[in-house]
Amino acid sequence: MLGLGALRFIFSLLVIDAHYQLFRTLLQPILVQTFGVASLPFLGEGNIAVTGFFVISGYVITYVLLHRYPVHCWRGLAVFYLERAWRIYPLYWLVLGLDLLALAALTGHVPDKPWLENLLLIPFGFQELFADHNRFGPLDLQGALVIGPAWTLCLDLLFYLMAPFLFVSRPTTWAVWGVGLAFFAAFIAFGDPRPPFWFAYLYSTALVHL
C-alpha cells in the first residue's frame, strides 16, 4: 500500500495548501511570471483532497475486512473494533489533553464543550448522519469540537462501526446499500443540494464509504 501512502501525503499537502493559501501566496506569482499560468486546477482544492481521504479509507477498510478479519464471527468483529479504536483514540486523547492544557494556560479556562461527545466522537458522527446541512450549518460540528479537524475522525469511526455489517451476509449487504441509497435520494429530493457533497457528508453514508 505504498502508493496509497503517497496519495495520502499528496492529499495532506493539498489540505495544508487550502488552509494556508501557500500556492496563491508563494507559487502562483512565480507561475504567472515564468509561464504565464495563473492557476493549476488541483492546487488550493482541499475539498478534493478530503474526498480522496474518504475514498482511500473506504478502499483500505474493505480490503482488510475481506482479507484480515473474520467478521462473520463475534471474535473477528471484536478484534476489528479494538484495533480500529487503538489506532485512533490513544493519540487523539493525547492531543486533546495537550490542547486543553494549552488553552487553560493561554486563556485561563477550558472551553465549554460537550465533553462526552468530544471524548468518543462517534455521537457527532451519528448526528451528522441525519443532518441535511453541511458541517457549518445548524449542527456546527466544528464549533462543538475542541479540536476542529477531528470532524473527519467522527466520520471514520462511524464508518468503522458500520462497515463490518456489509460483509456479514448478502441480505445485510443489500440492506445497508438500500438504506444508503435511500438516504442519498431523500437528501437530493428534500434537502438542500447547494453544499458540495464533501461538506454535506453524503460520501460518508451513501456512496464512497459503502
Secondary structure, 3 states (H helix, E strand, C coil): CHHHHHHHHHHHHHHHHHHHCHHHHHHHHHHHHHHCCCCCCCCCCHHHHHHHHHHHHHHHHHHHHHHCCCCCCHHHHHHHHHHHHHHHHHHHHHHHHHHHHHHHHHHCCCCCCCHHHHHHCHHHHHHHHCCCCCCCCCCCHHHHCCCHHHHHHHHHHHHHHHHHHHCCCHHHHHHHHHHHHHHHHHHHHHCCCCCCHHHHCHHHHCCCCC
